[in-house]
Amino acid sequence: MPFDNPAVFRILARIFPLPIMININDFSQKKQIAILLWIAFSVFYILLDIYQGFRAGIVEQAYLSGKTSTAAALMEKAEDPSCKPFSVFIGEKKIDLVNVACLIQANPPAGAGK
């Protein structure tokens, strides 16, 4: 390999004066690079974990918000004083709902007036 020859290394180091051009025979520089790579990987992994947690939190918050707003809309329609049934559908599936209190008002149970 050309890097085994120190003369070739010196020539390449003059042509390409980058921090990447190191003497690979020097063990302390290998350790430094290994530590720097480990730190860079660790920081990347920690930031990725924080981002994924943040993203999961946003998705969960949006899901709960949608669930709450759907329940509030259903309750609002059910409390309509006209007591008319209303339709709820998902895709092709459709059902009609009505407030139970409206049904009780329309048909009081037997013996409720006594």
Biopython code that builds the backbone (N, CA, C, O; Angstrom):
import numpy as np
from Bio.PDB.StructureBuilder import StructureBuilder

atoms = [
    (1, "MET", "N", (0.842, -1.191, 0.000)),
    (1, "MET", "CA", (0.000, 0.000, 0.000)),
    (1, "MET", "C", (0.877, 1.240, 0.000)),
    (1, "MET", "O", (1.951, 1.251, 0.601)),
    (2, "PRO", "N", (0.414, 2.284, -0.678)),
    (2, "PRO", "CA", (1.240, 3.497, -0.753)),
    (2, "PRO", "C", (1.407, 4.188, 0.590)),
    (2, "PRO", "O", (2.408, 4.874, 0.799)),
    (3, "PHE", "N", (0.437, 4.028, 1.527)),
    (3, "PHE", "CA", (0.552, 4.727, 2.801)),
    (3, "PHE", "C", (1.554, 4.063, 3.734)),
    (3, "PHE", "O", (1.909, 4.643, 4.760)),
    (4, "ASP", "N", (2.013, 2.877, 3.409)),
    (4, "ASP", "CA", (3.030, 2.234, 4.226)),
    (4, "ASP", "C", (4.387, 2.917, 4.057)),
    (4, "ASP", "O", (5.248, 2.815, 4.931)),
    (5, "ASN", "N", (4.572, 3.595, 2.962)),
    (5, "ASN", "CA", (5.824, 4.284, 2.684)),
    (5, "ASN", "C", (5.705, 5.724, 3.194)),
    (5, "ASN", "O", (4.858, 6.469, 2.702)),
    (6, "PRO", "N", (6.530, 6.139, 4.165)),
    (6, "PRO", "CA", (6.419, 7.504, 4.708)),
    (6, "PRO", "C", (6.672, 8.582, 3.665)),
    (6, "PRO", "O", (6.107, 9.671, 3.769)),
    (7, "ALA", "N", (7.500, 8.317, 2.668)),
    (7, "ALA", "CA", (7.777, 9.327, 1.643)),
    (7, "ALA", "C", (6.511, 9.610, 0.828)),
    (7, "ALA", "O", (6.204, 10.765, 0.530)),
    (8, "VAL", "N", (5.795, 8.569, 0.476)),
    (8, "VAL", "CA", (4.550, 8.752, -0.272)),
    (8, "VAL", "C", (3.540, 9.506, 0.585)),
    (8, "VAL", "O", (2.812, 10.366, 0.089)),
    (9, "PHE", "N", (3.499, 9.181, 1.863)),
    (9, "PHE", "CA", (2.580, 9.865, 2.757)),
    (9, "PHE", "C", (2.891, 11.353, 2.817)),
    (9, "PHE", "O", (1.978, 12.177, 2.778)),
    (10, "ARG", "N", (4.187, 11.711, 2.912)),
    (10, "ARG", "CA", (4.562, 13.125, 2.973)),
    (10, "ARG", "C", (4.166, 13.854, 1.689)),
    (10, "ARG", "O", (3.677, 14.982, 1.742)),
    (11, "ILE", "N", (4.374, 13.218, 0.546)),
    (11, "ILE", "CA", (4.015, 13.838, -0.737)),
    (11, "ILE", "C", (2.502, 14.059, -0.803)),
    (11, "ILE", "O", (2.039, 15.138, -1.173)),
    (12, "LEU", "N", (1.748, 13.036, -0.445)),
    (12, "LEU", "CA", (0.287, 13.174, -0.469)),
    (12, "LEU", "C", (-0.200, 14.201, 0.545)),
    (12, "LEU", "O", (-1.161, 14.923, 0.280)),
    (13, "ALA", "N", (0.447, 14.275, 1.694)),
    (13, "ALA", "CA", (0.061, 15.248, 2.712)),
    (13, "ALA", "C", (0.315, 16.672, 2.234)),
    (13, "ALA", "O", (-0.420, 17.583, 2.613)),
    (14, "ARG", "N", (1.343, 16.885, 1.409)),
    (14, "ARG", "CA", (1.597, 18.227, 0.864)),
    (14, "ARG", "C", (0.592, 18.567, -0.229)),
    (14, "ARG", "O", (0.166, 19.715, -0.349)),
    (15, "ILE", "N", (0.216, 17.581, -1.019)),
    (15, "ILE", "CA", (-0.751, 17.828, -2.097)),
    (15, "ILE", "C", (-2.149, 18.046, -1.523)),
    (15, "ILE", "O", (-2.868, 18.953, -1.942)),
    (16, "PHE", "N", (-2.525, 17.205, -0.559)),
    (16, "PHE", "CA", (-3.853, 17.282, 0.049)),
    (16, "PHE", "C", (-3.706, 17.587, 1.540)),
    (16, "PHE", "O", (-3.747, 16.668, 2.359)),
    (17, "PRO", "N", (-3.535, 18.861, 1.906)),
    (17, "PRO", "CA", (-3.342, 19.185, 3.332)),
    (17, "PRO", "C", (-4.675, 19.156, 4.083)),
    (17, "PRO", "O", (-5.178, 20.201, 4.498)),
    (18, "LEU", "N", (-5.234, 17.987, 4.254)),
    (18, "LEU", "CA", (-6.502, 17.828, 4.957)),
    (18, "LEU", "C", (-6.268, 17.097, 6.269)),
    (18, "LEU", "O", (-5.285, 16.368, 6.402)),
    (19, "PRO", "N", (-7.147, 17.279, 7.227)),
    (19, "PRO", "CA", (-6.984, 16.545, 8.478)),
    (19, "PRO", "C", (-7.180, 15.045, 8.286)),
    (19, "PRO", "O", (-6.798, 14.259, 9.154)),
    (20, "ILE", "N", (-7.769, 14.635, 7.163)),
    (20, "ILE", "CA", (-7.967, 13.213, 6.891)),
    (20, "ILE", "C", (-6.628, 12.532, 6.613)),
    (20, "ILE", "O", (-6.464, 11.347, 6.901)),
    (21, "MET", "N", (-5.684, 13.266, 6.063)),
    (21, "MET", "CA", (-4.382, 12.693, 5.725)),
    (21, "MET", "C", (-3.554, 12.555, 7.003)),
    (21, "MET", "O", (-2.844, 13.482, 7.394)),
    (22, "ILE", "N", (-3.649, 11.412, 7.636)),
    (22, "ILE", "CA", (-2.900, 11.152, 8.860)),
    (22, "ILE", "C", (-2.013, 9.944, 8.641)),
    (22, "ILE", "O", (-2.220, 9.155, 7.719)),
    (23, "ASN", "N", (-1.055, 9.820, 9.477)),
    (23, "ASN", "CA", (-0.177, 8.664, 9.425)),
    (23, "ASN", "C", (-0.890, 7.514, 10.134)),
    (23, "ASN", "O", (-1.068, 7.537, 11.352)),
    (24, "ILE", "N", (-1.292, 6.517, 9.361)),
    (24, "ILE", "CA", (-2.086, 5.442, 9.949)),
    (24, "ILE", "C", (-1.240, 4.515, 10.821)),
    (24, "ILE", "O", (-1.780, 3.640, 11.498)),
    (25, "ASN", "N", (0.066, 4.698, 10.811)),
    (25, "ASN", "CA", (0.913, 3.875, 11.664)),
    (25, "ASN", "C", (0.970, 4.414, 13.090)),
    (25, "ASN", "O", (1.449, 3.730, 13.994)),
    (26, "ASP", "N", (0.480, 5.644, 13.294)),
    (26, "ASP", "CA", (0.504, 6.254, 14.614)),
    (26, "ASP", "C", (-0.743, 5.816, 15.374)),
    (26, "ASP", "O", (-1.857, 6.195, 15.015)),
    (27, "PHE", "N", (-0.557, 5.019, 16.422)),
    (27, "PHE", "CA", (-1.679, 4.446, 17.161)),
    (27, "PHE", "C", (-2.491, 5.511, 17.879)),
    (27, "PHE", "O", (-3.712, 5.379, 17.962)),
    (28, "SER", "N", (-1.872, 6.553, 18.399)),
    (28, "SER", "CA", (-2.617, 7.576, 19.135)),
    (28, "SER", "C", (-3.562, 8.330, 18.203)),
    (28, "SER", "O", (-4.651, 8.723, 18.619)),
    (29, "GLN", "N", (-3.164, 8.536, 16.962)),
    (29, "GLN", "CA", (-4.060, 9.191, 16.010)),
    (29, "GLN", "C", (-5.231, 8.270, 15.656)),
    (29, "GLN", "O", (-6.352, 8.735, 15.453)),
    (30, "LYS", "N", (-4.969, 6.986, 15.586)),
    (30, "LYS", "CA", (-6.059, 6.031, 15.342)),
    (30, "LYS", "C", (-7.068, 6.095, 16.478)),
    (30, "LYS", "O", (-8.278, 6.093, 16.251)),
    (31, "LYS", "N", (-6.557, 6.151, 17.700)),
    (31, "LYS", "CA", (-7.447, 6.237, 18.858)),
    (31, "LYS", "C", (-8.250, 7.530, 18.828)),
    (31, "LYS", "O", (-9.445, 7.526, 19.126)),
    (32, "GLN", "N", (-7.610, 8.626, 18.473)),
    (32, "GLN", "CA", (-8.309, 9.904, 18.418)),
    (32, "GLN", "C", (-9.427, 9.868, 17.379)),
    (32, "GLN", "O", (-10.532, 10.350, 17.628)),
    (33, "ILE", "N", (-9.136, 9.302, 16.229)),
    (33, "ILE", "CA", (-10.153, 9.215, 15.182)),
    (33, "ILE", "C", (-11.282, 8.292, 15.620)),
    (33, "ILE", "O", (-12.454, 8.586, 15.383)),
    (34, "ALA", "N", (-10.940, 7.191, 16.251)),
    (34, "ALA", "CA", (-11.970, 6.269, 16.727)),
    (34, "ALA", "C", (-12.860, 6.942, 17.764)),
    (34, "ALA", "O", (-14.078, 6.765, 17.747)),
    (35, "ILE", "N", (-12.267, 7.702, 18.653)),
    (35, "ILE", "CA", (-13.044, 8.411, 19.671)),
    (35, "ILE", "C", (-13.934, 9.472, 19.024)),
    (35, "ILE", "O", (-15.099, 9.612, 19.394)),
    (36, "LEU", "N", (-13.388, 10.223, 18.057)),
    (36, "LEU", "CA", (-14.184, 11.242, 17.368)),
    (36, "LEU", "C", (-15.341, 10.605, 16.605)),
    (36, "LEU", "O", (-16.455, 11.128, 16.619)),
    (37, "LEU", "N", (-15.087, 9.488, 15.944)),
    (37, "LEU", "CA", (-16.170, 8.799, 15.236)),
    (37, "LEU", "C", (-17.219, 8.280, 16.210)),
    (37, "LEU", "O", (-18.417, 8.344, 15.937)),
    (38, "TRP", "N", (-16.766, 7.771, 17.337)),
    (38, "TRP", "CA", (-17.705, 7.280, 18.354)),
    (38, "TRP", "C", (-18.557, 8.419, 18.904)),
    (38, "TRP", "O", (-19.763, 8.259, 19.094)),
    (39, "ILE", "N", (-17.940, 9.558, 19.156)),
    (39, "ILE", "CA", (-18.685, 10.723, 19.660)),
    (39, "ILE", "C", (-19.671, 11.207, 18.601)),
    (39, "ILE", "O", (-20.821, 11.512, 18.919)),
    (40, "ALA", "N", (-19.232, 11.280, 17.350)),
    (40, "ALA", "CA", (-20.133, 11.727, 16.278)),
    (40, "ALA", "C", (-21.317, 10.770, 16.138)),
    (40, "ALA", "O", (-22.458, 11.211, 15.995)),
    (41, "PHE", "N", (-21.052, 9.469, 16.177)),
    (41, "PHE", "CA", (-22.138, 8.493, 16.088)),
    (41, "PHE", "C", (-23.078, 8.612, 17.278)),
    (41, "PHE", "O", (-24.296, 8.540, 17.118)),
    (42, "SER", "N", (-22.522, 8.793, 18.467)),
    (42, "SER", "CA", (-23.341, 8.909, 19.673)),
    (42, "SER", "C", (-24.241, 10.146, 19.612)),
    (42, "SER", "O", (-25.424, 10.076, 19.945)),
    (43, "VAL", "N", (-23.679, 11.262, 19.190)),
    (43, "VAL", "CA", (-24.477, 12.488, 19.072)),
    (43, "VAL", "C", (-25.571, 12.299, 18.033)),
    (43, "VAL", "O", (-26.712, 12.709, 18.248)),
    (44, "PHE", "N", (-25.232, 11.686, 16.917)),
    (44, "PHE", "CA", (-26.237, 11.423, 15.880)),
    (44, "PHE", "C", (-27.344, 10.526, 16.416)),
    (44, "PHE", "O", (-28.524, 10.791, 16.186)),
    (45, "TYR", "N", (-26.971, 9.463, 17.133)),
    (45, "TYR", "CA", (-27.956, 8.527, 17.665)),
    (45, "TYR", "C", (-28.859, 9.207, 18.697)),
    (45, "TYR", "O", (-30.070, 8.986, 18.700)),
    (46, "ILE", "N", (-28.286, 10.022, 19.560)),
    (46, "ILE", "CA", (-29.070, 10.731, 20.574)),
    (46, "ILE", "C", (-30.032, 11.706, 19.914)),
    (46, "ILE", "O", (-31.202, 11.772, 20.291)),
    (47, "LEU", "N", (-29.551, 12.464, 18.933)),
    (47, "LEU", "CA", (-30.426, 13.408, 18.232)),
    (47, "LEU", "C", (-31.534, 12.684, 17.475)),
    (47, "LEU", "O", (-32.669, 13.160, 17.437)),
    (48, "LEU", "N", (-31.223, 11.551, 16.880)),
    (48, "LEU", "CA", (-32.240, 10.763, 16.192)),
    (48, "LEU", "C", (-33.297, 10.263, 17.172)),
    (48, "LEU", "O", (-34.488, 10.282, 16.864)),
    (49, "ASP", "N", (-32.872, 9.820, 18.337)),
    (49, "ASP", "CA", (-33.811, 9.352, 19.358)),
    (49, "ASP", "C", (-34.707, 10.492, 19.840)),
    (49, "ASP", "O", (-35.911, 10.302, 20.009)),
    (50, "ILE", "N", (-34.134, 11.663, 20.059)),
    (50, "ILE", "CA", (-34.919, 12.825, 20.476)),
    (50, "ILE", "C", (-35.926, 13.198, 19.394)),
    (50, "ILE", "O", (-37.082, 13.494, 19.696)),
    (51, "TYR", "N", (-35.493, 13.184, 18.140)),
    (51, "TYR", "CA", (-36.396, 13.520, 17.026)),
    (51, "TYR", "C", (-37.541, 12.525, 16.928)),
    (51, "TYR", "O", (-38.690, 12.923, 16.735)),
    (52, "GLN", "N", (-37.244, 11.227, 17.059)),
    (52, "GLN", "CA", (-38.296, 10.215, 16.963)),
    (52, "GLN", "C", (-39.282, 10.342, 18.118)),
    (52, "GLN", "O", (-40.484, 10.161, 17.924)),
    (53, "GLY", "N", (-38.796, 10.648, 19.306)),
    (53, "GLY", "CA", (-39.688, 10.876, 20.443)),
    (53, "GLY", "C", (-40.569, 12.090, 20.231)),
    (53, "GLY", "O", (-41.760, 12.060, 20.541)),
    (54, "PHE", "N", (-39.991, 13.157, 19.703)),
    (54, "PHE", "CA", (-40.750, 14.374, 19.406)),
    (54, "PHE", "C", (-41.816, 14.083, 18.359)),
    (54, "PHE", "O", (-42.962, 14.513, 18.490)),
    (55, "ARG", "N", (-41.428, 13.350, 17.317)),
    (55, "ARG", "CA", (-42.363, 13.018, 16.240)),
    (55, "ARG", "C", (-43.501, 12.139, 16.750)),
    (55, "ARG", "O", (-44.660, 12.356, 16.394)),
    (56, "ALA", "N", (-43.177, 11.152, 17.579)),
    (56, "ALA", "CA", (-44.211, 10.282, 18.144)),
    (56, "ALA", "C", (-45.155, 11.082, 19.039)),
    (56, "ALA", "O", (-46.361, 10.834, 19.049)),
    (57, "GLY", "N", (-44.619, 12.027, 19.780)),
    (57, "GLY", "CA", (-45.456, 12.878, 20.635)),
    (57, "GLY", "C", (-46.413, 13.729, 19.825)),
    (57, "GLY", "O", (-47.569, 13.908, 20.208)),
    (58, "ILE", "N", (-45.936, 14.255, 18.706)),
    (58, "ILE", "CA", (-46.789, 15.075, 17.832)),
    (58, "ILE", "C", (-47.904, 14.222, 17.240)),
    (58, "ILE", "O", (-49.056, 14.653, 17.189)),
    (59, "VAL", "N", (-47.572, 13.021, 16.794)),
    (59, "VAL", "CA", (-48.581, 12.127, 16.205)),
    (59, "VAL", "C", (-49.628, 11.755, 17.252)),
    (59, "VAL", "O", (-50.825, 11.765, 16.967)),
    (60, "GLU", "N", (-49.178, 11.427, 18.462)),
    (60, "GLU", "CA", (-50.121, 11.059, 19.518)),
    (60, "GLU", "C", (-51.016, 12.241, 19.886)),
    (60, "GLU", "O", (-52.217, 12.075, 20.097)),
    (61, "GLN", "N", (-50.430, 13.428, 19.961)),
    (61, "GLN", "CA", (-51.208, 14.619, 20.281)),
    (61, "GLN", "C", (-52.259, 14.888, 19.201)),
    (61, "GLN", "O", (-53.393, 15.242, 19.521)),
    (62, "ALA", "N", (-51.899, 14.725, 17.945)),
    (62, "ALA", "CA", (-52.850, 14.921, 16.853)),
    (62, "ALA", "C", (-53.961, 13.879, 16.908)),
    (62, "ALA", "O", (-55.124, 14.199, 16.664)),
    (63, "TYR", "N", (-53.614, 12.642, 17.225)),
    (63, "TYR", "CA", (-54.611, 11.570, 17.333)),
    (63, "TYR", "C", (-55.609, 11.880, 18.448)),
    (63, "TYR", "O", (-56.818, 11.769, 18.248)),
    (64, "LEU", "N", (-55.104, 12.267, 19.623)),
    (64, "LEU", "CA", (-55.985, 12.571, 20.742)),
    (64, "LEU", "C", (-56.852, 13.792, 20.454)),
    (64, "LEU", "O", (-58.018, 13.836, 20.847)),
    (65, "SER", "N", (-56.292, 14.770, 19.778)),
    (65, "SER", "CA", (-57.058, 15.967, 19.415)),
    (65, "SER", "C", (-58.190, 15.609, 18.458)),
    (65, "SER", "O", (-59.308, 16.103, 18.605)),
    (66, "GLY", "N", (-57.906, 14.756, 17.484)),
    (66, "GLY", "CA", (-58.934, 14.327, 16.544)),
    (66, "GLY", "C", (-60.021, 13.526, 17.232)),
    (66, "GLY", "O", (-61.203, 13.678, 16.924)),
    (67, "LYS", "N", (-59.620, 12.667, 18.170)),
    (67, "LYS", "CA", (-60.585, 11.863, 18.920)),
    (67, "LYS", "C", (-61.491, 12.772, 19.755)),
    (67, "LYS", "O", (-62.703, 12.560, 19.803)),
    (68, "THR", "N", (-60.923, 13.765, 20.401)),
    (68, "THR", "CA", (-61.687, 14.688, 21.235)),
    (68, "THR", "C", (-62.651, 15.511, 20.400)),
    (68, "THR", "O", (-63.811, 15.685, 20.772)),
    (69, "SER", "N", (-62.172, 16.018, 19.268)),
    (69, "SER", "CA", (-63.050, 16.845, 18.439)),
    (69, "SER", "C", (-64.178, 16.014, 17.829)),
    (69, "SER", "O", (-65.286, 16.523, 17.656)),
    (70, "THR", "N", (-63.919, 14.746, 17.499)),
    (70, "THR", "CA", (-64.973, 13.877, 16.974)),
    (70, "THR", "C", (-66.033, 13.617, 18.036)),
    (70, "THR", "O", (-67.228, 13.699, 17.753)),
    (71, "ALA", "N", (-65.606, 13.305, 19.252)),
    (71, "ALA", "CA", (-66.558, 13.068, 20.335)),
    (71, "ALA", "C", (-67.366, 14.330, 20.625)),
    (71, "ALA", "O", (-68.572, 14.245, 20.858)),
    (72, "ALA", "N", (-66.731, 15.485, 20.614)),
    (72, "ALA", "CA", (-67.444, 16.744, 20.862)),
    (72, "ALA", "C", (-68.483, 17.010, 19.771)),
    (72, "ALA", "O", (-69.585, 17.472, 20.066)),
    (73, "ALA", "N", (-68.138, 16.721, 18.513)),
    (73, "ALA", "CA", (-69.098, 16.927, 17.424)),
    (73, "ALA", "C", (-70.283, 15.972, 17.548)),
    (73, "ALA", "O", (-71.422, 16.371, 17.307)),
    (74, "LEU", "N", (-70.030, 14.717, 17.921)),
    (74, "LEU", "CA", (-71.120, 13.759, 18.120)),
    (74, "LEU", "C", (-72.036, 14.200, 19.267)),
    (74, "LEU", "O", (-73.259, 14.134, 19.144)),
    (75, "MET", "N", (-71.458, 14.639, 20.359)),
    (75, "MET", "CA", (-72.257, 15.090, 21.503)),
    (75, "MET", "C", (-73.091, 16.313, 21.142)),
    (75, "MET", "O", (-74.246, 16.429, 21.553)),
    (76, "GLU", "N", (-72.505, 17.217, 20.378)),
    (76, "GLU", "CA", (-73.237, 18.422, 19.969)),
    (76, "GLU", "C", (-74.441, 18.058, 19.096)),
    (76, "GLU", "O", (-75.529, 18.605, 19.276)),
    (77, "LYS", "N", (-74.244, 17.144, 18.158)),
    (77, "LYS", "CA", (-75.360, 16.716, 17.298)),
    (77, "LYS", "C", (-76.421, 15.967, 18.092)),
    (77, "LYS", "O", (-77.614, 16.124, 17.833)),
    (78, "ALA", "N", (-75.998, 15.153, 19.059)),
    (78, "ALA", "CA", (-76.954, 14.378, 19.857)),
    (78, "ALA", "C", (-77.786, 15.282, 20.765)),
    (78, "ALA", "O", (-78.936, 14.961, 21.065)),
    (79, "GLU", "N", (-77.229, 16.391, 21.199)),
    (79, "GLU", "CA", (-77.938, 17.318, 22.087)),
    (79, "GLU", "C", (-78.840, 18.289, 21.338)),
    (79, "GLU", "O", (-79.411, 19.194, 21.947)),
    (80, "ASP", "N", (-78.976, 18.119, 20.044)),
    (80, "ASP", "CA", (-79.833, 18.993, 19.251)),
    (80, "ASP", "C", (-81.269, 18.917, 19.788)),
    (80, "ASP", "O", (-81.808, 17.818, 19.922)),
    (81, "PRO", "N", (-81.903, 20.061, 20.098)),
    (81, "PRO", "CA", (-83.248, 20.028, 20.693)),
    (81, "PRO", "C", (-84.328, 19.494, 19.751)),
    (81, "PRO", "O", (-85.413, 19.143, 20.215)),
    (82, "SER", "N", (-84.069, 19.422, 18.462)),
    (82, "SER", "CA", (-85.091, 18.909, 17.539)),
    (82, "SER", "C", (-85.224, 17.386, 17.617)),
    (82, "SER", "O", (-86.168, 16.814, 17.071)),
    (83, "CYS", "N", (-84.292, 16.741, 18.288)),
    (83, "CYS", "CA", (-84.308, 15.276, 18.494)),
    (83, "CYS", "C", (-84.406, 14.494, 17.187)),
    (83, "CYS", "O", (-85.061, 13.453, 17.134)),
    (84, "LYS", "N", (-83.769, 14.981, 16.154)),
    (84, "LYS", "CA", (-83.762, 14.250, 14.887)),
    (84, "LYS", "C", (-82.537, 13.335, 14.847)),
    (84, "LYS", "O", (-81.478, 13.689, 15.365)),
    (85, "PRO", "N", (-82.683, 12.163, 14.234)),
    (85, "PRO", "CA", (-81.505, 11.291, 14.084)),
    (85, "PRO", "C", (-80.486, 11.922, 13.138)),
    (85, "PRO", "O", (-80.835, 12.706, 12.255)),
    (86, "PHE", "N", (-79.250, 11.572, 13.338)),
    (86, "PHE", "CA", (-78.182, 12.073, 12.468)),
    (86, "PHE", "C", (-77.323, 10.900, 12.028)),
    (86, "PHE", "O", (-77.208, 9.892, 12.726)),
    (87, "SER", "N", (-76.727, 11.053, 10.865)),
    (87, "SER", "CA", (-75.933, 9.975, 10.272)),
    (87, "SER", "C", (-74.462, 10.133, 10.619)),
    (87, "SER", "O", (-73.926, 11.241, 10.655)),
    (88, "VAL", "N", (-73.826, 9.000, 10.871)),
    (88, "VAL", "CA", (-72.384, 8.931, 11.091)),
    (88, "VAL", "C", (-71.869, 7.876, 10.128)),
    (88, "VAL", "O", (-72.423, 6.780, 10.036)),
    (89, "PHE", "N", (-70.808, 8.214, 9.414)),
    (89, "PHE", "CA", (-70.312, 7.248, 8.438)),
    (89, "PHE", "C", (-68.797, 7.282, 8.357)),
    (89, "PHE", "O", (-68.146, 8.296, 8.605)),
    (90, "ILE", "N", (-68.271, 6.119, 7.995)),
    (90, "ILE", "CA", (-66.834, 5.965, 7.719)),
    (90, "ILE", "C", (-66.753, 5.198, 6.408)),
    (90, "ILE", "O", (-67.112, 4.022, 6.352)),
    (91, "GLY", "N", (-66.293, 5.846, 5.373)),
    (91, "GLY", "CA", (-66.217, 5.202, 4.064)),
    (91, "GLY", "C", (-67.608, 4.834, 3.588)),
    (91, "GLY", "O", (-68.464, 5.704, 3.434)),
    (92, "GLU", "N", (-67.839, 3.554, 3.356)),
    (92, "GLU", "CA", (-69.133, 3.058, 2.874)),
    (92, "GLU", "C", (-70.090, 2.721, 4.014)),
    (92, "GLU", "O", (-71.296, 2.605, 3.796)),
    (93, "LYS", "N", (-69.569, 2.564, 5.214)),
    (93, "LYS", "CA", (-70.404, 2.174, 6.347)),
    (93, "LYS", "C", (-71.084, 3.400, 6.938)),
    (93, "LYS", "O", (-70.440, 4.419, 7.191)),
    (94, "LYS", "N", (-72.428, 3.291, 7.161)),
    (94, "LYS", "CA", (-73.209, 4.427, 7.656)),
    (94, "LYS", "C", (-74.199, 3.923, 8.694)),
    (94, "LYS", "O", (-74.838, 2.886, 8.511)),
    (95, "ILE", "N", (-74.319, 4.685, 9.806)),
    (95, "ILE", "CA", (-75.335, 4.379, 10.808)),
    (95, "ILE", "C", (-76.043, 5.672, 11.187)),
    (95, "ILE", "O", (-75.500, 6.764, 11.017)),
    (96, "ASP", "N", (-77.263, 5.538, 11.704)),
    (96, "ASP", "CA", (-78.024, 6.687, 12.193)),
    (96, "ASP", "C", (-78.057, 6.629, 13.710)),
    (96, "ASP", "O", (-78.291, 5.573, 14.296)),
    (97, "LEU", "N", (-77.821, 7.768, 14.339)),
    (97, "LEU", "CA", (-77.813, 7.860, 15.796)),
    (97, "LEU", "C", (-78.849, 8.869, 16.255)),
    (97, "LEU", "O", (-79.220, 9.781, 15.516)),
    (98, "VAL", "N", (-79.310, 8.693, 17.487)),
    (98, "VAL", "CA", (-80.226, 9.638, 18.121)),
    (98, "VAL", "C", (-79.956, 9.613, 19.622)),
    (98, "VAL", "O", (-79.514, 8.599, 20.163)),
    (99, "ASN", "N", (-80.218, 10.706, 20.274)),
    (99, "ASN", "CA", (-80.006, 10.813, 21.701)),
    (99, "ASN", "C", (-81.040, 9.962, 22.432)),
    (99, "ASN", "O", (-82.224, 10.030, 22.102)),
    (100, "VAL", "N", (-80.632, 9.170, 23.404)),
    (100, "VAL", "CA", (-81.536, 8.313, 24.155)),
    (100, "VAL", "C", (-82.563, 9.145, 24.931)),
    (100, "VAL", "O", (-83.710, 8.728, 25.086)),
    (101, "ALA", "N", (-82.159, 10.302, 25.410)),
    (101, "ALA", "CA", (-83.096, 11.167, 26.136)),
    (101, "ALA", "C", (-84.271, 11.558, 25.238)),
    (101, "ALA", "O", (-85.395, 11.684, 25.724)),
    (102, "CYS", "N", (-84.035, 11.749, 23.957)),
    (102, "CYS", "CA", (-85.109, 12.069, 23.020)),
    (102, "CYS", "C", (-86.065, 10.886, 22.888)),
    (102, "CYS", "O", (-87.279, 11.074, 22.806)),
    (103, "LEU", "N", (-85.530, 9.683, 22.867)),
    (103, "LEU", "CA", (-86.379, 8.491, 22.772)),
    (103, "LEU", "C", (-87.243, 8.337, 24.021)),
    (103, "LEU", "O", (-88.411, 7.960, 23.924)),
    (104, "ILE", "N", (-86.685, 8.623, 25.178)),
    (104, "ILE", "CA", (-87.436, 8.509, 26.427)),
    (104, "ILE", "C", (-88.549, 9.559, 26.468)),
    (104, "ILE", "O", (-89.652, 9.277, 26.937)),
    (105, "GLN", "N", (-88.256, 10.785, 25.970)),
    (105, "GLN", "CA", (-89.281, 11.834, 25.938)),
    (105, "GLN", "C", (-90.420, 11.442, 25.006)),
    (105, "GLN", "O", (-91.586, 11.679, 25.323)),
    (106, "ALA", "N", (-90.104, 10.858, 23.883)),
    (106, "ALA", "CA", (-91.136, 10.491, 22.898)),
    (106, "ALA", "C", (-91.966, 9.312, 23.377)),
    (106, "ALA", "O", (-93.170, 9.278, 23.122)),
    (107, "ASN", "N", (-91.378, 8.361, 24.049)),
    (107, "ASN", "CA", (-92.054, 7.167, 24.544)),
    (107, "ASN", "C", (-91.723, 6.976, 26.018)),
    (107, "ASN", "O", (-90.813, 6.214, 26.345)),
    (108, "PRO", "N", (-92.430, 7.643, 26.904)),
    (108, "PRO", "CA", (-92.109, 7.469, 28.335)),
    (108, "PRO", "C", (-92.395, 6.048, 28.777)),
    (108, "PRO", "O", (-93.339, 5.421, 28.296)),
    (109, "PRO", "N", (-91.578, 5.535, 29.701)),
    (109, "PRO", "CA", (-91.799, 4.175, 30.176)),
    (109, "PRO", "C", (-93.147, 4.035, 30.896)),
    (109, "PRO", "O", (-93.656, 5.007, 31.454)),
    (110, "ALA", "N", (-93.716, 2.838, 30.883)),
    (110, "ALA", "CA", (-95.011, 2.603, 31.541)),
    (110, "ALA", "C", (-94.881, 2.848, 33.028)),
    (110, "ALA", "O", (-93.934, 2.376, 33.656)),
    (111, "GLY", "N", (-95.809, 3.572, 33.589)),
    (111, "GLY", "CA", (-95.802, 3.846, 35.021)),
    (111, "GLY", "C", (-94.926, 5.016, 35.410)),
    (111, "GLY", "O", (-94.742, 5.272, 36.600)),
    (112, "ALA", "N", (-94.379, 5.734, 34.446)),
    (112, "ALA", "CA", (-93.525, 6.867, 34.782)),
    (112, "ALA", "C", (-94.355, 8.069, 35.222)),
    (112, "ALA", "O", (-93.860, 8.927, 35.953)),
    (113, "GLY", "N", (-95.625, 8.142, 34.781)),
    (113, "GLY", "CA", (-96.459, 9.294, 35.125)),
    (113, "GLY", "C", (-97.135, 9.162, 36.470)),
    (113, "GLY", "O", (-97.766, 10.126, 36.902)),
    (114, "LYS", "N", (-97.052, 8.044, 37.164)),
    (114, "LYS", "CA", (-97.754, 7.825, 38.446)),
    (114, "LYS", "C", (-97.044, 8.445, 39.590)),
    (114, "LYS", "O", (-97.504, 8.350, 40.728)),
]
sb = StructureBuilder()
sb.init_structure("model")
sb.init_model(0)
sb.init_chain("A")
sb.init_seg("    ")
for serial, (resi, resn, name, xyz) in enumerate(atoms, 1):
    if name == "N":
        sb.init_residue(resn, " ", resi, " ")
    sb.init_atom(name, np.array(xyz, "f"), 0.0, 1.0, " ", f" {name:<3s}", serial, name[0])
structure = sb.get_structure()
